[in-house]
Amino acid sequence: MRNPGTQNRLLPAAFAALVVLLAGCATQESGTSSSTPAFSMTDPLQVPDRSAFAPTSPRPLAGQYHQVNWSSLPGWQQDDARHLWLTFYNNCRGLMRPVSGSKAMPARAAPAVWQPVCQAAAQSGIDPRSDDAATVKAFLEQYLQPWEVTENGKNTNTVTGYYEPVVHGSRSQGGDYQWPMYATPDDLLSIDLGQQYPELAGKRIRGRLVGKNIVPYDTRAQIGQRDTKPPVIVWLNDPVEAFFLQVQGSGRVQLDDGSTIRLAYDNHNGRPYSSIGKWLADKGELPLAQANMQNIKAWARAHPDRVEEMLNANQAMVFFREEALSDDAAGPKGAYGIPLVAERAVAVDPNYVPLGSPLFLATTRPHSTQPLQRVVFAQDTGAAIKGVARTDFFWGSGDAAGELAGRMKQTGRVWILWPRDAGVPEAR
């Protein structure tokens, strides 16, 4: 998830009008530092009967959708299908969940439309880890229909990349391990405005109670100055690594006892995100074009007395939950709630592509003209991922994935792969 702290900013004007009402009806979301169960990607796929899905009203999509043949997809025959079936199989787990109909949630593909396809996948006898390209592609061609996504004739947009950092940490504070990664504090309130005001559907504010009033939640600096701080899951050994893990929204932590855990995005303080690279540039410390992670880390080592000042230029604070690791192919969970698989998952704008939709992406590799053409899955969103064909490609975990993600700013096209007998793609 990219920059999760920027997706639901506080709405100060809304506070004054809603304080009395919300003080009585606000809901609270609390994190925990205890580990959530590991996710098994090869558990049997459970597909309910189609009648189990209650009807929900369609949600309008902003694009236009044009039916094409599989032969029209550039590079379809060259997709090696590695992890394709594993991702498709697990994507069906998300597709088979009921849709709430809440407009506060990103648009999703309708479960009833996908039920026959996922039922066929569950009964296909294809091993979840099969990389047999001929078998997997034959299944997709039999059950799915490609639709090009356009808007007023536009069919291309920017393709960027993101990744999961791998950092070093400890359960205990000491030595180099001085930078806390917090669980969600007990006093954080998360309020869905659309529950009370339909015209504010999709808007959420975060704050805390002071007496009978709800006020914006503390900034990063204020949290650091509190006597009672949120619970700490782990302590990291590098402040800049800690910051960029918050920007990415999740990361793997290699602990000093030899074990590895995942920190997954759980919540945030509702404050706006600000770039520390821009702060350094504004202060005349680094040219903006050179404000990458490596140079920021070098600046922090040279100015240890100013690290807190730099970090606190960003008011946003992300809170995490701990997840156990059991499958090397299972990345962090995106906005769709399904573990991302490296080079098979993308973030999209759900106004054009319903979450859970398989896509065919045609773009190029970072800083090159080498084709990157493959089936991917719309399993995440991001504050900067807006517009037709706009995608953010998940490269995986670690430094190599981070290098690719950091260099990726290509142009691409997308086609939605929709159930063959279901007509034009739609959302719920």
C-alpha positions in Angstrom: 0.0 0.0 0.0 1.4 3.3 -1.0 1.4 6.3 1.4 -1.5 4.9 3.5 -1.4 7.9 5.8 -2.5 10.2 3.0 -5.7 8.4 2.0 -8.1 9.6 4.7 -7.1 13.0 5.8 -8.8 14.7 8.7 -11.5 17.1 7.7 -11.2 20.0 10.2 -14.4 21.7 9.1 -16.4 18.5 9.7 -15.3 18.3 13.3 -17.2 21.4 14.4 -20.5 20.3 12.9 -20.2 16.7 14.0 -18.7 16.8 17.5 -21.9 16.3 19.5 -23.3 13.6 17.3 -20.0 11.7 16.9 -19.1 11.8 20.5 -22.0 9.4 21.1 -21.6 7.2 18.0 -17.9 7.1 17.2 -16.3 3.7 16.7 -12.9 2.7 17.9 -10.3 0.7 16.0 -7.6 -0.8 18.2 -4.4 -2.5 17.1 -2.5 -5.2 18.8 1.1 -6.3 19.0 0.2 -10.0 19.1 0.8 -12.0 15.9 -2.1 -12.7 13.6 -2.2 -16.2 12.2 -0.1 -17.1 9.2 -1.9 -17.2 5.9 -1.8 -20.5 3.9 -2.1 -19.8 0.2 -2.8 -23.5 -0.7 -5.7 -24.1 1.7 -8.8 -25.5 -0.2 -10.8 -22.8 -1.9 -14.3 -22.5 -0.4 -16.9 -21.3 -2.9 -20.4 -20.6 -1.6 -23.5 -21.3 -3.7 -24.4 -18.4 -5.9 -27.7 -17.9 -4.0 -25.7 -17.1 -0.8 -24.7 -13.6 -2.2 -27.3 -11.0 -1.4 -28.0 -8.6 -4.3 -26.4 -5.2 -4.0 -26.8 -2.1 -6.2 -24.2 -1.6 -9.0 -21.7 1.2 -8.5 -20.9 3.3 -11.6 -17.5 3.0 -13.1 -15.8 6.0 -14.8 -14.3 4.2 -17.8 -15.4 2.7 -21.1 -14.9 -1.0 -21.7 -14.3 -2.4 -25.1 -14.4 -6.2 -25.8 -11.3 -7.6 -27.6 -9.9 -11.0 -28.4 -7.1 -12.7 -26.5 -4.9 -12.5 -29.6 -5.1 -8.7 -29.2 -3.2 -8.7 -25.9 0.4 -7.8 -26.6 2.7 -10.5 -25.1 -0.1 -12.8 -23.9 1.6 -15.8 -25.4 5.0 -14.9 -23.7 3.6 -14.7 -20.1 5.5 -17.5 -18.4 2.6 -18.0 -15.9 4.9 -18.2 -12.9 2.7 -17.8 -9.8 -0.2 -16.9 -12.1 -2.5 -19.7 -10.9 -1.5 -19.3 -7.3 -2.5 -15.6 -7.4 -5.7 -16.4 -9.4 -6.7 -19.1 -6.9 -6.1 -16.8 -3.9 -7.8 -13.9 -5.6 -10.9 -16.0 -5.7 -10.8 -16.0 -1.8 -11.4 -12.3 -2.0 -14.0 -12.5 -4.8 -16.0 -15.0 -2.8 -16.5 -12.7 0.2 -19.9 -10.9 0.5 -20.0 -7.2 -0.6 -21.3 -4.9 2.1 -22.6 -2.3 -0.4 -20.9 0.5 1.7 -19.6 3.3 -0.5 -17.0 4.0 2.1 -15.1 1.0 0.7 -13.4 0.9 -2.7 -15.5 -0.6 -5.5 -15.2 -4.4 -5.8 -16.1 -7.0 -8.4 -19.4 -8.6 -7.7 -19.1 -12.0 -6.0 -22.2 -13.5 -7.8 -20.6 -12.7 -11.2 -17.4 -14.5 -10.3 -19.0 -17.5 -8.4 -19.1 -19.8 -11.5 -15.5 -19.1 -12.5 -14.2 -19.5 -8.9 -16.2 -22.7 -8.6 -14.6 -24.0 -11.8 -11.2 -23.1 -10.4 -11.8 -24.9 -7.2 -13.0 -28.0 -9.1 -10.4 -27.9 -11.8 -7.9 -30.2 -10.2 -5.1 -27.7 -11.0 -2.5 -27.6 -8.2 -2.5 -24.1 -6.6 1.2 -23.8 -7.2 1.1 -25.0 -10.8 3.2 -22.9 -13.2 2.0 -25.0 -16.2 1.5 -22.1 -18.6 -0.5 -24.1 -21.2 -3.0 -25.4 -18.6 -3.5 -22.1 -16.7 -3.8 -20.0 -19.9 -6.3 -22.5 -21.4 -8.5 -22.1 -18.2 -8.4 -18.3 -18.4 -9.2 -18.3 -22.1 -12.1 -20.6 -21.5 -13.7 -18.7 -18.7 -12.6 -15.0 -19.1 -13.1 -12.3 -21.7 -10.6 -9.3 -22.1 -12.0 -5.8 -22.1 -9.8 -2.8 -22.8 -10.2 0.1 -20.3 -10.4 3.6 -21.8 -11.8 7.0 -21.0 -12.8 9.3 -23.8 -10.3 7.6 -26.1 -7.4 7.6 -23.6 -6.1 4.1 -23.0 -2.6 4.7 -21.5 -1.3 6.1 -18.2 1.7 5.9 -15.9 2.9 2.7 -14.3 4.9 3.1 -11.2 6.2 0.5 -8.7 6.2 -0.3 -5.0 7.7 -2.9 -2.8 7.9 -4.3 0.8 11.0 -3.2 2.7 13.1 -5.6 4.7 14.5 -4.0 7.9 16.3 -5.0 11.1 14.7 -4.9 14.5 14.5 -6.1 18.1 11.7 -6.8 20.6 13.6 -4.7 23.1 14.9 -1.2 23.0 18.7 -1.0 23.3 21.9 -0.3 21.4 21.1 0.6 17.8 17.4 -0.4 18.2 15.9 2.9 19.2 13.2 3.6 16.7 9.7 2.4 17.7 7.1 0.9 15.4 3.8 1.3 17.1 0.6 -0.7 17.2 -2.7 1.2 17.0 -3.2 3.2 20.2 -6.3 2.5 22.3 -7.5 6.1 22.2 -7.6 6.4 18.4 -11.1 6.9 17.0 -11.9 6.1 13.4 -15.2 7.6 12.2 -17.0 6.7 9.0 -18.8 9.9 8.1 -21.0 8.2 5.5 -22.8 6.2 8.2 -24.5 9.4 9.3 -24.2 11.6 6.2 -24.7 9.8 2.8 -23.2 12.8 1.0 -19.9 12.1 2.8 -19.8 8.4 1.7 -16.2 7.3 1.6 -14.9 10.0 4.0 -13.4 9.0 7.3 -11.9 11.1 10.1 -9.6 10.0 12.9 -9.2 11.7 16.2 -9.5 11.2 20.0 -11.8 12.2 22.8 -10.9 15.1 25.1 -13.7 15.4 27.5 -16.9 15.3 25.4 -15.1 16.7 22.3 -13.4 14.9 19.4 -10.2 16.5 18.4 -7.6 15.6 15.7 -5.3 12.9 16.7 -1.7 13.7 17.8 0.9 14.5 15.2 4.1 12.4 14.9 6.0 14.9 17.1 3.2 14.9 19.7 3.1 11.1 19.9 6.8 11.1 20.6 6.4 13.6 23.4 3.6 11.8 25.2 4.1 10.3 28.6 1.9 7.4 27.6 2.8 6.2 24.1 1.2 3.6 21.9 2.3 0.0 22.4 5.6 -0.8 20.6 5.7 -4.0 18.5 9.4 -3.8 17.6 12.4 -1.3 17.7 14.3 -0.7 14.5 17.9 0.2 14.1 17.6 3.0 11.5 15.3 6.0 11.6 15.1 6.5 7.8 14.3 2.8 7.2 11.6 3.1 9.8 10.2 6.2 8.0 10.2 4.5 4.6 8.5 1.4 6.0 5.7 3.7 7.1 5.5 5.2 3.7 5.2 1.8 2.1 2.7 0.7 4.7 4.2 -2.7 5.5 7.5 -4.5 5.7 9.4 -7.6 6.9 11.5 -7.2 10.1 14.5 -9.5 10.6 14.7 -9.7 14.4 18.0 -10.0 16.3 16.9 -13.5 17.5 17.0 -14.8 13.9 13.3 -14.8 13.3 11.4 -12.7 10.8 7.9 -11.1 11.1 5.8 -8.8 9.0 4.5 -5.4 10.1 1.2 -4.8 8.3 -0.6 -1.5 8.0 -3.3 -1.3 10.7 -4.3 2.4 11.0 -2.9 5.9 11.0 -3.3 9.1 12.9 -5.2 10.9 10.1 -2.6 13.6 9.6 -1.3 14.6 6.1 1.8 13.0 4.8 4.8 15.3 4.0 8.0 14.3 2.2 11.1 14.5 4.2 13.0 14.7 0.9 11.2 17.9 0.1 11.9 19.2 3.7 15.6 18.6 3.2 15.5 20.4 -0.2 13.5 23.3 1.3 16.1 23.6 4.1 18.9 23.7 1.5 20.4 20.4 2.8 20.0 18.3 -0.4 18.9 19.1 -3.9 15.4 17.6 -4.5 16.7 15.5 -7.4 19.1 13.8 -5.0 16.7 13.3 -2.1 16.6 9.5 -2.4 16.8 7.0 0.5 20.5 6.5 0.3 21.3 10.2 0.4 18.7 10.8 3.2 20.3 8.0 5.2 23.7 9.6 4.7 22.4 13.0 5.8 20.9 11.4 8.9 24.2 9.8 9.9 25.9 13.1 9.5 23.3 15.0 11.5 22.1 12.7 14.3 21.0 15.7 16.4 18.6 16.8 13.6 17.0 13.4 12.8 13.9 14.0 14.9 13.5 17.4 13.4 13.5 15.9 9.9 11.1 13.1 10.8 8.7 15.4 12.6 8.4 17.6 9.5 5.9 14.8 8.5 2.9 14.9 10.8 1.6 11.5 9.7 2.1 8.3 11.8 1.2 4.8 10.6 0.3 2.1 13.1 1.0 -1.6 12.5 -0.1 -5.1 13.4 2.2 -8.0 13.5 1.7 -10.9 11.1 3.5 -14.3 11.1 5.2 -15.5 7.9 4.6 -18.9 6.5 4.8 -18.7 2.7 7.6 -17.0 0.8 5.1 -16.2 -2.0 2.7 -14.3 0.3 3.5 -10.7 0.4 1.7 -8.0 2.6 -2.0 -7.7 2.3 -3.2 -4.9 0.0 -6.4 -2.9 0.2 -8.3 -6.0 -1.0 -7.2 -8.0 2.1 -5.4 -10.6 0.0 -1.6 -11.3 0.3 0.1 -9.7 -2.7 2.3 -11.9 -4.9 5.4 -10.3 -6.3 5.0 -9.2 -10.0 1.4 -10.4 -10.0 -0.4 -7.7 -8.0 -1.0 -4.1 -8.7 -2.7 -1.1 -7.1 -5.4 0.6 -9.3 -8.0 3.3 -9.2 -11.2 1.4 -8.3 -13.2 4.0 -10.0 -12.1 2.4 -13.2 -11.1 -1.2 -12.2 -13.1 -3.0 -9.4 -10.8 -4.5 -6.8 -10.4 -8.3 -7.3 -10.4 -8.0 -11.1 -7.7 -9.9 -13.0 -6.0 -7.6 -15.6 -3.6 -7.9 -18.5 -0.9 -5.2 -18.1 1.2 -4.1 -21.1 4.1 -1.8 -20.1 8.0 -1.9 -20.0 10.5 -2.7 -17.3 12.1 0.2 -15.4 14.2 2.6 -17.4 14.0 0.4 -20.5 12.0 -0.6 -23.5 12.0 -4.3 -22.6 8.4 -5.4 -22.5 6.7 -6.2 -19.2 3.4 -7.9 -20.3 1.5 -10.2 -18.0 -1.6 -11.0 -16.1 -1.8 -9.1 -12.8 -4.5 -8.6 -10.2 -6.2 -5.4 -8.9 -5.6 -6.0 -5.2 -4.5 -2.6 -3.8 -5.1 1.1 -4.0 -3.0 4.2 -3.4 -3.5 7.9 -2.8 -1.5 8.7 -6.0 -3.1 6.0 -8.1 -5.8 7.9 -9.9 -7.1 7.7 -13.5 -7.8 5.3 -16.3 -5.0 2.6 -16.7 -3.0 4.1 -13.8 -1.3 1.2 -12.0 1.3 0.6 -9.3 3.2 -2.6 -9.8 4.2 -4.7 -6.8 7.8 -5.9 -7.2 8.1 -7.9 -4.0 10.3 -7.7 -0.9 13.8 -6.5 -0.2 16.5 -4.2 -1.7 16.4 -5.6 -5.2 12.6 -5.1 -5.4 13.0 -1.6 -3.9 15.6 -0.7 -6.6 13.2 -1.8 -9.4 10.2 0.0 -7.8 12.2 3.2 -7.3 13.2 3.4 -10.9 9.8 2.5 -12.4 7.9 5.2 -14.2 6.7 3.8 -17.4 3.6 4.0 -19.7 1.1 1.2 -19.9 -2.3 -0.1 -20.9 -4.7 -2.4 -19.1 -7.4 -4.9 -20.0 -9.9 -6.3 -17.5 -10.3 -10.1 -17.7 -13.9 -10.5 -16.9 -16.2 -13.6 -16.7 -17.0 -14.6 -20.3 -20.8 -14.8 -19.8 -21.2 -11.8 -17.5 -21.2 -8.9 -20.0 -19.5 -5.6 -19.4 -17.4 -5.2 -16.2 -19.3 -3.8 -13.3 -18.7 -3.0 -9.6 -20.4 -3.2 -6.2 
